[in-house]
Amino acid sequence: MRIVIAGMGDVGYHLAKQLSNEEHDIIAIDMDQQRLSYSDSMADILTINGSSTNISTLKQAQVEKADLFVAVTSFEEVNVTSAILAKKLGAKKTIARISNSEYLDEKVDIKFSEIGIDFMIYPEELAAREMVNLILRSAATDIMDFEGGKLSVIGLRLDKDAPVIRKSILDIAKEFESFDFRIVALHRNFRTIIPKGNDRFLPNDQVFVITRPEGNNVVLKLAGKEDINFNNIMILGGSKIGRRVAELLEDKMTVKLIESDEEKTLQLADSLTSTLVIKGDGRDIDLLAQEGIIDVDAFVAVTEDAETNIITCLMAKHLGVKKAIALVDKVNYIPLTQTIGLDSLINKKLIAANNISRYIRKSEVLALSTLEGIDADIMEYVVQPNSPITKKPIKDLGFPKEAIIGGIIRGEESMIAVGDTRIQKGDKVVVFSLPGGVKQTEKFFK
Amino acid sequence: MNFRIVIKIIGFLLILVGFFMLTGIPFSVYYGGDDIPALLISGLGTVLFGTILWFTMKVNQVTEISKRDAYLIVTLGWVASSIFATFPFLIHGSIPSFTNAFFETMSGFTTTGSSILTNVEALPHGLLFWRSMTHWLGGMGIIVLSLAILPLLGIGGMQLYQAEVAGPSKEKLHPRVTETAKRLWAIYVILTFAEVCFLLLGDMSLFDALCHAFGTLATGGFSPKNASVAHYNSPYIEYIIIVFMFLGGTNFALHYLALHGKFKSYFQDDEFKFYISFIFITVLFATFYLVLSNSQSLESAFRNSAFSIISILSSTGFVTVDYEAWAPFATQFFLFLLLFGACAGSTSGGVKMIRYQLLIKNGILEFKRLIHPNAVIPVRHNNKTVSSEIISKVSAFVLLYLAIFAIGSVTMAFLGLELQSAMGAVAACMANIGPGLGTTGPVSNFSDVHDVGKWVLSFLMLLGRLEIFTFLIIFLPAFWKK
C-alpha cells in the first residue's frame, strides 16, 4: 500500500517505521528537514520537506496515487485541512489526528467522510480509555479483550511471593486439568520470549496470559494477585487525558484531581461535578500526604512532563498505592521505566500509531495491538475457508517459532488452543507474535 | 559492530560475483579459449565460499544494519570482490602477479579502466568478458545490485545505499530502497541493451559490443582491443559511444523521469545544464583549435574532441586519439578535465559537477554577503535552498579530495613517475577515469608503475569510487570505539 504520512513527530515516525517494516511504501511530509533526515536514516521511507497544507507539496508526494493519507502533525487544523486537500487530490482514504472529542461524538450531525476525512483519531481519548480500563481491572498491567471479553490477553507482573515462582509451565499444566488459560509470552530483562514447557517463572517477570472468562480468577491467583475493586483514585494533571479519566470514573469511585494551574482548576471544577479538584504541585509530598495518598488505591500521573509522571508514580508506589499508571510520552523511556517497578505506562503516541495501523490492517486482521514496551503483536484473524491453518491440527502445522496461537472463538464459544485443536473456517483466532513471526503467521491465514 | 551480518552480506556479494564470473564461459566455449577451467574453478569456488559465509553466519532476523556496519560492509565488500575477481587471471596465468591482477580488477570494479596489460588482445575471450563484466557490476554498484535482489536488506538497506551511491544528495526513486535499487538497475540494463543494439548495427561482433557497452555505461573504459575504440576506425561507433558515455555520466534519476515521459526534467536540472554547457564550451574550444592549428576537417575535429572530452569528463577513459599530442598545453587542459567528473547519481567518478557548482555559487554569494552583512542569502539549486550543512560537507569533500590528490601525486613521484605523469595517474585513478597523462597517458598504460605505486593507486581508486568518506572512515580510531 502507498501511504503518505504528514507530520514526522512521534506518532508519524512510529507509524512510518512500523508500516515500512510491513512493506508498505511510505512517503513522509514534514516542515522540519532535520526531523526528516532522522526518520530517513532510521526507516526505509521517502521524505518530502514542506507543509502538508501546500497543494504543491501534496502533489510532489503524489497523494493522487496514495491508498491512504495520514495527517498526524500536532496541529488539528493542519491535519483536518491537509486530509481534506489530500482527499480532493485523489487519496483513497484519509485519516486525521484531532484534539477535540466532539468530532467523534456520534450525536454530532456532521459527516466528516463527506468533507474528506474517513477516520479520525484522538490520542488523548484513546489513552484515557486505556487508563480507565487498567483501573477497572486492577491486577493487570495490560489488558486486551477479544469479542467482548470471550477471550482476553492479560499482562501480569509476578511478585516475589507469587505461587508460580520457580515453577515451570509444565508444572502448572499438571496442576490444572482444564484448559482455561495459556501463557503466551514472557518479558524478562528487556526481552520478550514465547516460553516453552520447561521455562520457569522468576520474580518481576511480566507474563502474558490468554484466558477465557472462567480462567480469570485462576490466573490472578497463580500470579499472586487479586482483582480488587478500586474505589479511591488520585489523578495528577488536569490535561485533556486527566480530565477525561476523571469524567469516565467519577461516577464509579472517589476521584481527586491535582492541578497546579489556577485557571485550569477552575475550569475542571466547573465541568467535573463529583471530582474533587485540588490546586497544588503534585511533586510536593506533603500535599499528597495531606490529600490522603496513603488511602488511595490507584494513582494516575498525566502531566505534560514524563519525568514528573514517573517520579510521582514511583513515590506513590513507595507510599503503598496499589497501582500507579504514568503517562510517558517519551518513547525512549518505556523499556527503562518498566524495570524500575511501575505498573503501567501509557504512551498516547504509540497508542495512536497502533490505532492507525490497526485501521490499515482492518481488511485482513480483525484486531491488532502492539503491547507497549515489549516487542510483540497480538492479532485476531478470521479464518478463511481453505486457508492453510485449517488443514492440520495445530501441533502438525509447523507454525513459526516466533508466534503462538492463543485461543479460538467459534460462534459464541471460546477455547484455548492446544496441540490437538483443529481450526475451522469462520473461527476467530488470536495469535501472539514476536516481530519476526508476523509475516510467516500471515501466510497461514491466506 | 555486528561482524556476523557484515560477513554474511559479503558472502552474498561473493555469490553474486562468482555467478557473474561464470558468464564469461559461453564466450570462451564459442571462441575456443583455454580459460574455461580458470573461470569455472574461480567462479564455482567463489560461489561456494560465499555460500559458506552466508550459511555459517547466523543472524537474527530482526537485526538492523547500523551505519558502521554499512560502511564496513561496503568497503570490505568491494575489497573482497576485487580479490576474488583476480582468481580467473591468476589461475589462467595471463596476469601472474597478484599485485597486477588486483590492480586490474580493482580498476575494473571501480570503473577506472586503467590497465597493466600491454597486450589486451592476447587474453582469451572469457577473461576479457569477465574483465569488462567487473566494470558493469561496479558501475551501478554491487551493493545496489544486491539491494535489488536481496529483500532481507530492506531495513538496513538505506544505510548501505547511502554508503555506496555517489553524490551529495541521494534521491530515492521510490519510497523503498530495494525498489529504488531495482529501478536503477533496470534503467542501467535498458541503456546497456540499447547500446549493444546500436553497436551491433555498426558491424561490431556481439562480444565486442557487450564489452564496450559494459565499459561505456559503467563509465569504465576497458576495451577488449589494444587500440581501444580507435581499433574500429568507425565514426558511427565513436558517435554511439559518445552518446552513451554522456548518458552514463548523467544522473540516472533523470533517465528514470525521462522513461516516464518527463523529458523536460533533464533541462530543469541545474547540474545537467551545467554538465552539458561545460561539455559544449570545452568541445567547441577544442574543435576550433584542432581545425585551426592541426587543420583537421571540422567533422573529425568535432568527433575527436567530443570523444576525448566526454570520455574524460564522464570518467570513462576510452581512447580514439592521443589527445596529449594536440597542442603543447593539451596535457594541462586534460589535467584540468581529470579533476571534474560528471553528474551525481550517475556511474561516473570524480568530484562531480554539482559539488563545483555549489561551491562556485557559494563563493559568488560570499561577495554579496560581504556587501549585505545582515542579509539571508542561501545557495539555491534547482530552485531550492541548499542547507549550509550540505555546503560544508561539499567543501570538506572537495578539500579532502584535492589534498589526497596532492599527497598521492607526491607519493607517486617518489615512486619514480615524473611529476606530470604522477599527477595524471593519481587524478585518473581517484576519479575512476583510466588513462592519466604522460607515461600513464592515453597511449601508454600502468604496467611500468612501481608495485607499491600500483597498490597506492588501487587504494585511490576505491577511495574515489566510494567518495572518500565511506572508505576513509573505517581507518578512523573513533569508528572502532565502542
Interface residues (C-beta under 8 A of the other chain):
Chain A: R2 S20 N21 E23 D25 I26 I27 Q33 D40 S41 A43 D44 I45 L46 P435 G436
Chain B: N60 Q61 V62 K67 G154 I155 G157 M158 Q159 Q162 K172 H174 P175 R176 V177 T178 E179 S387
